[in-house]
Amino acid sequence: MRGPAPAEAISGARRALPAGRQRWGVSSLRSARAGWRPFPAAAWDAASLRGFKFILLYKSLTAIMRLVILEDYDQASEWAAKYICNRIIQFKPSQGRYFTLGLPTGSTPLGCYKKLIEYHRNGDLSFKYVKTFNMDEYVGLPRNHPESYHSYMWNNFFKHIDIDPNNAHILDGNAPDLQAECDAFEKKIEAAGGIDLFVGGIGPDGHIAFNEPGSSLSSRTRLKTLAMDTILANAKYFDGDLSKVPTMALTVGVGTVMDAREVMILITGAHKAFALYKAIEEGVNHMWTVSAFQQHPRTIFVCDEDATLELRVKTVKYFKGLMHVHNKLVDPLYSMKEN
């Protein structure tokens, strides 16, 4: 397993933030090397000892790439949802201090979204002070089309929580100037202070968002022509009719996601086992764009048993041996009722 990221990787992942927005994930190179970050004095009265221990644990675990292995899809989805919930609550978002979340679409995150909706309905989690940025959107598909990612996010997540629609950002695949739309999306992310946690999924070929094999690992949000494998895989959402499947999309770049202070990749199913192998056990390769996150100082891969079928036995045993540590990040599950 790799050690802490090189100095240039650590400094390169940082973004300048507006004054007053002190972040645990964004520190000077000196602080990053020392593994120390000042805790705001004004927050001591409000922070519980348990919350402070969570932050110390979070800091100690996020300097390396992590692999969390759960038994099945449902458990992997629940673990990811708990982690997102705890990260938002511990951030203590408020007016003028929003938690910024990057979000994926597809079948993999559905279970995670369902659990987040459950936490919200139970009164444990609010998205009132959360801003979201989605990874991608088809070009030329009407926004109200049932297979557009606008429809997906609204039907599967946004309409069930208390997020302000103005804070939910999704690329417009029908914009008159698509490149201008991509450039504006990057500027919105920058204006929001960058992404605190970018959640993503991958395809069987290891692509993240629509950054398919051969994509530049420093790419930014842009117009992308979809590979035939992707079009074939997406045909199931369009009644199996290839003529109905969009052939182009707008997507955040690998570099866009790499700029996030933390990245969590969800990988489930035996059909993605080889992609996980490429992401974990082999080197960085632009033909497997998910492998780029080996170089991110705070990456966590969350997978189920089926997704580990191509990994070496000793790799699986090693990371399973760390589960008692990783589970401390989600147990206990925090609640906004307690704040």
C-alpha positions in Angstrom: 0.0 0.0 0.0 1.3 3.4 -0.8 2.3 5.9 1.8 1.5 9.6 2.2 1.3 11.5 -1.1 4.4 13.4 -2.2 4.6 17.1 -1.3 3.7 18.2 -4.8 0.6 16.0 -4.8 -0.5 17.3 -1.5 0.0 21.0 -2.4 -1.5 20.5 -5.9 -4.8 19.2 -4.5 -5.3 22.3 -2.3 -7.5 25.2 -3.3 -7.6 28.7 -1.9 -10.6 29.3 0.3 -12.4 32.5 1.3 -11.3 34.0 4.6 -12.9 32.4 7.5 -13.5 29.0 5.9 -11.1 26.9 7.8 -11.1 23.3 6.5 -9.5 20.2 8.0 -8.7 19.0 4.5 -7.0 22.1 3.3 -3.8 23.0 5.1 -0.4 24.4 4.3 2.3 22.0 3.1 4.0 22.4 6.4 0.9 21.5 8.4 0.2 18.6 6.1 3.7 17.2 6.7 3.4 17.7 10.4 0.0 16.0 10.5 -1.4 18.9 12.6 -4.0 21.5 12.1 -5.2 24.2 14.6 -8.6 23.7 16.0 -10.5 27.1 16.0 -10.6 28.3 19.6 -14.2 29.6 19.2 -15.4 26.1 18.4 -14.1 24.5 21.6 -17.3 25.2 23.6 -19.6 23.9 20.9 -17.5 20.8 20.0 -18.1 17.7 22.0 -15.2 15.4 23.0 -16.7 12.7 20.8 -16.8 15.0 17.8 -13.2 16.1 18.4 -12.1 12.4 18.5 -13.9 11.9 15.2 -11.9 14.7 13.6 -8.6 13.4 15.0 -9.4 9.9 13.6 -10.5 11.4 10.3 -7.2 13.2 10.0 -5.1 10.2 10.9 -6.8 8.0 8.3 -7.0 10.3 5.4 -3.4 10.6 4.5 -3.5 7.3 2.7 -5.6 5.5 0.1 -8.1 3.3 1.9 -10.2 0.3 0.8 -13.3 -0.6 2.7 -14.7 -4.0 2.0 -18.3 -4.9 3.0 -20.1 -8.1 2.6 -22.7 -7.0 0.0 -24.2 -4.1 -1.9 -26.6 -3.1 0.8 -23.8 -2.9 3.5 -21.5 -1.0 1.2 -24.3 1.5 0.4 -25.1 1.9 4.1 -21.4 2.4 5.1 -21.0 5.1 2.4 -24.2 6.9 3.5 -23.1 6.8 7.1 -19.7 8.3 6.2 -21.3 11.1 4.2 -23.8 11.8 7.0 -21.0 12.0 9.6 -18.8 14.2 7.4 -21.6 16.7 6.9 -22.6 16.8 10.5 -19.0 17.1 11.8 -18.4 20.0 9.4 -21.2 21.9 11.2 -22.6 23.6 8.0 -24.4 26.9 8.4 -25.4 30.0 6.6 -22.3 31.2 4.7 -20.5 27.9 5.5 -21.8 25.3 3.2 -20.6 21.7 2.9 -19.9 21.0 -0.8 -20.7 17.5 -2.1 -19.9 16.0 -5.5 -22.5 13.4 -6.6 -22.7 10.6 -9.2 -25.6 8.9 -11.0 -26.2 5.4 -12.2 -27.3 2.2 -10.4 -24.5 2.0 -7.8 -25.3 5.1 -5.7 -29.0 4.4 -5.4 -28.7 2.4 -2.2 -26.6 5.2 -0.7 -29.1 7.8 -1.6 -32.0 5.8 -0.1 -30.1 5.6 3.2 -29.4 9.4 3.2 -33.1 10.0 2.5 -33.9 7.8 5.5 -31.5 9.8 7.8 -33.1 13.0 6.6 -36.6 11.8 7.3 -35.6 10.6 10.7 -34.4 14.1 11.5 -30.8 13.1 11.7 -29.5 14.9 8.7 -30.3 18.1 6.9 -29.1 19.3 3.5 -30.2 22.9 4.0 -26.6 24.1 4.0 -25.2 21.7 1.5 -24.3 22.5 -2.1 -24.0 19.7 -4.6 -22.3 19.3 -8.0 -23.1 16.4 -10.2 -20.6 14.7 -12.4 -22.2 14.6 -15.8 -25.2 15.0 -18.0 -26.2 13.8 -21.5 -26.0 16.2 -24.4 -29.3 16.8 -26.3 -31.5 15.0 -23.9 -34.4 17.2 -22.6 -34.1 18.0 -18.9 -37.5 16.4 -18.2 -36.6 13.2 -20.1 -36.9 10.3 -17.7 -33.3 9.2 -18.4 -31.7 12.6 -18.0 -29.5 13.0 -15.0 -31.6 16.0 -13.9 -34.6 13.6 -13.7 -32.5 11.0 -12.0 -31.3 13.3 -9.3 -34.7 14.8 -8.7 -36.6 11.6 -8.6 -34.0 9.5 -6.6 -32.7 12.1 -4.2 -33.3 15.9 -4.3 -37.1 15.9 -4.1 -36.9 13.7 -0.9 -34.5 16.0 1.0 -34.5 19.7 2.1 -31.8 21.0 -0.3 -32.3 24.4 -1.9 -32.7 23.7 -5.7 -30.4 26.7 -6.3 -27.7 24.8 -4.5 -28.0 21.6 -6.6 -25.8 22.1 -9.7 -26.1 19.9 -12.7 -24.5 20.5 -16.1 -26.9 21.7 -18.9 -26.6 19.4 -21.9 -28.8 21.7 -23.9 -26.9 24.9 -23.4 -26.4 26.9 -26.5 -22.6 27.0 -25.9 -21.5 23.7 -24.4 -17.9 24.8 -23.7 -19.1 27.9 -22.0 -21.4 25.8 -19.9 -18.4 23.6 -18.9 -16.2 26.6 -18.1 -19.0 28.1 -16.0 -19.4 24.9 -14.0 -15.7 24.9 -13.1 -16.1 28.5 -11.9 -19.2 27.6 -9.8 -17.2 24.9 -8.1 -14.4 27.4 -7.4 -16.8 30.0 -6.1 -18.2 27.4 -3.7 -14.7 26.9 -2.2 -14.1 23.6 -4.0 -15.6 20.2 -3.3 -15.3 18.9 0.3 -16.2 15.3 -0.6 -16.7 14.0 -4.2 -18.6 10.7 -4.3 -18.2 8.7 -7.6 -18.9 5.4 -9.2 -17.1 3.7 -12.0 -17.9 1.6 -15.1 -16.5 -1.9 -15.8 -13.7 -0.3 -17.8 -12.7 1.9 -14.8 -14.0 5.2 -16.1 -15.2 7.8 -13.6 -18.0 10.1 -14.7 -17.6 10.0 -18.5 -13.8 10.0 -18.4 -13.5 6.9 -20.5 -10.3 5.0 -21.3 -7.7 7.3 -22.8 -9.0 10.5 -21.0 -6.4 12.9 -19.7 -5.8 12.5 -16.0 -5.6 16.3 -15.8 -8.8 16.9 -17.7 -11.4 19.5 -16.7 -15.1 19.7 -17.3 -15.7 19.3 -21.0 -17.7 17.8 -23.9 -17.0 14.1 -24.3 -17.9 11.7 -27.1 -19.1 8.4 -25.5 -17.4 5.1 -26.3 -19.4 2.4 -28.0 -19.1 0.2 -24.8 -20.7 3.0 -22.8 -23.5 3.4 -25.3 -24.2 -0.3 -25.3 -24.2 -0.4 -21.5 -26.6 2.5 -21.3 -29.0 1.1 -23.9 -30.8 -0.8 -21.2 -32.1 2.6 -20.0 -33.5 3.4 -23.4 -35.5 0.3 -24.1 -32.5 -1.4 -25.7 -32.7 0.9 -28.7 -29.2 2.2 -29.5 -30.6 4.9 -31.7 -32.1 6.5 -28.6 -28.9 6.5 -26.5 -27.1 9.9 -26.5 -23.6 9.7 -28.0 -22.2 12.8 -26.2 -22.2 14.1 -22.7 -20.8 16.9 -20.5 -18.6 15.6 -17.8 -16.3 16.8 -15.0 -12.7 15.9 -15.7 -10.4 13.6 -13.8 -8.5 16.7 -12.7 -11.8 18.3 -11.5 -12.5 15.4 -9.2 -8.8 15.2 -8.1 -9.2 18.8 -6.8 -11.7 17.7 -4.2 -10.4 17.6 -0.7 -11.7 14.0 -0.4 -12.9 11.4 -2.8 -15.0 8.4 -2.2 -15.5 5.8 -5.0 -18.3 3.2 -4.8 -17.5 -0.1 -6.6 -19.9 -3.0 -6.3 -20.5 -6.2 -8.3 -18.3 -8.9 -9.9 -18.5 -7.1 -13.3 -16.3 -4.3 -11.8 -13.8 -6.5 -10.1 -11.1 -6.1 -12.7 -11.5 -2.3 -12.6 -11.0 -2.4 -8.8 -7.9 -4.5 -9.4 -6.6 -1.9 -11.8 -7.4 0.9 -9.4 -5.7 -0.7 -6.3 -3.0 -3.1 -7.4 -1.6 -1.7 -10.6 -0.1 1.7 -11.4 -1.7 4.9 -12.6 -2.9 4.5 -16.2 -5.0 6.8 -18.3 -6.7 3.8 -19.8 -8.1 3.1 -16.4 -9.0 6.6 -15.2 -10.1 5.5 -11.7 -6.4 4.6 -11.1 -5.6 8.3 -10.9 -7.0 8.4 -7.4 -4.0 6.4 -6.1 -2.3 9.8 -6.2 -5.0 11.7 -4.2 -4.0 12.1 -0.6 -7.6 11.4 0.6 -9.2 8.6 -1.4 -11.5 5.9 0.0 -12.8 3.0 -2.1 -15.9 1.4 -0.8 -16.7 -2.0 -2.3 -18.5 -5.3 -1.7 -17.1 -8.8 -1.6 -18.0 -9.5 -5.3 -15.9 -6.5 -6.4 -12.7 -7.9 -4.8 -12.7 -11.2 -6.8 -9.7 -10.0 -8.9 -7.6 -8.8 -6.0 -4.8 -10.8 -4.4 -5.8 -12.7 -1.3 -3.2 -10.8 0.8 -4.6 -7.5 -0.4 -8.1 -8.3 0.7 -6.8 -9.7 4.0 -4.8 -6.6 4.6 -7.6 -4.2 4.1 -10.1 -6.3 6.0 -7.7 -6.2 8.9 -8.2 -2.5 9.0 -12.0 -2.6 9.1 -12.1 -2.2 12.9 -10.4 1.2 12.4 -12.4 2.3 9.4 -15.7 1.4 11.1 -14.9 4.0 13.8 -15.6 6.6 11.1 -19.3 5.5 10.8 -20.0 4.1 14.3 -21.5 5.9 16.0 -23.7 7.5 13.4 -24.0 11.2 14.3 -27.3 13.1 14.3 -28.2 16.7 13.9 -30.6 16.2 16.8 -27.7 16.2 19.1 -26.3 19.5 17.9 
